[in-house]
Amino acid sequence: MPDIPTPSSRALAKNYYLSSNEMIFQIAKLLKLDLKLKKKITSYYQKNFSFSETDVPNPKFKGPF
């Protein structure tokens, strides 16, 4: 995460939080995996896991704000 205060709006949050692909890439970089394996892992993740928008409240939440 960047060394700045966490933003509180969706418009700012999308530039603050890492995407799933970026997390995979950075982990692979730390593990010193080659580019072919990084792409294979990213492709597997995209096919087998769902992506959702960052900072979206759960629709079941019925809070006061």
C-alpha positions in Angstrom: 0.0 0.0 0.0 1.2 3.5 -0.7 2.5 5.5 2.3 -0.4 8.0 2.3 -3.7 8.2 4.1 -6.3 5.7 2.8 -8.8 7.5 0.6 -12.5 7.4 1.5 -14.1 7.7 -1.9 -14.4 5.1 -4.7 -12.9 7.4 -7.2 -9.7 7.8 -5.1 -9.7 4.3 -3.7 -9.3 2.7 -7.2 -5.9 4.4 -7.6 -4.9 3.5 -4.0 -5.5 -0.3 -3.7 -3.6 -2.7 -5.8 -5.5 -4.8 -8.4 -5.4 -8.6 -8.0 -3.2 -8.8 -11.1 -0.7 -6.3 -9.6 -0.6 -8.2 -6.3 0.1 -11.5 -8.2 2.8 -9.7 -10.3 4.5 -8.2 -7.2 4.4 -11.5 -5.3 5.9 -13.3 -8.4 8.6 -10.6 -8.6 9.5 -11.2 -4.9 9.7 -14.9 -5.6 11.8 -14.2 -8.7 9.5 -16.1 -11.0 10.0 -15.8 -14.7 7.5 -13.8 -16.9 6.0 -17.0 -18.5 5.1 -18.3 -15.0 3.8 -14.9 -13.9 1.4 -14.9 -16.9 0.3 -18.5 -16.3 -0.5 -17.7 -12.6 -2.4 -14.5 -13.6 -4.3 -16.3 -16.3 -5.3 -19.1 -13.8 -6.4 -16.6 -11.2 -8.6 -14.7 -13.7 -10.3 -17.9 -14.9 -10.9 -19.4 -11.5 -11.7 -16.4 -9.2 -14.2 -13.6 -9.5 -13.2 -10.0 -9.5 -15.2 -7.3 -7.8 -15.0 -3.6 -7.6 -13.0 -2.0 -4.8 -14.7 -0.4 -1.8 -18.3 -1.4 -2.6 -20.5 -1.9 0.5 -22.2 -5.2 0.9 -25.8 -4.9 -0.4 -27.1 -6.6 2.8 -25.7 -3.8 5.0 -28.6 -1.6 6.4 -26.5 0.8 8.5 -27.4 4.3 9.5 -25.2 6.0 6.8 
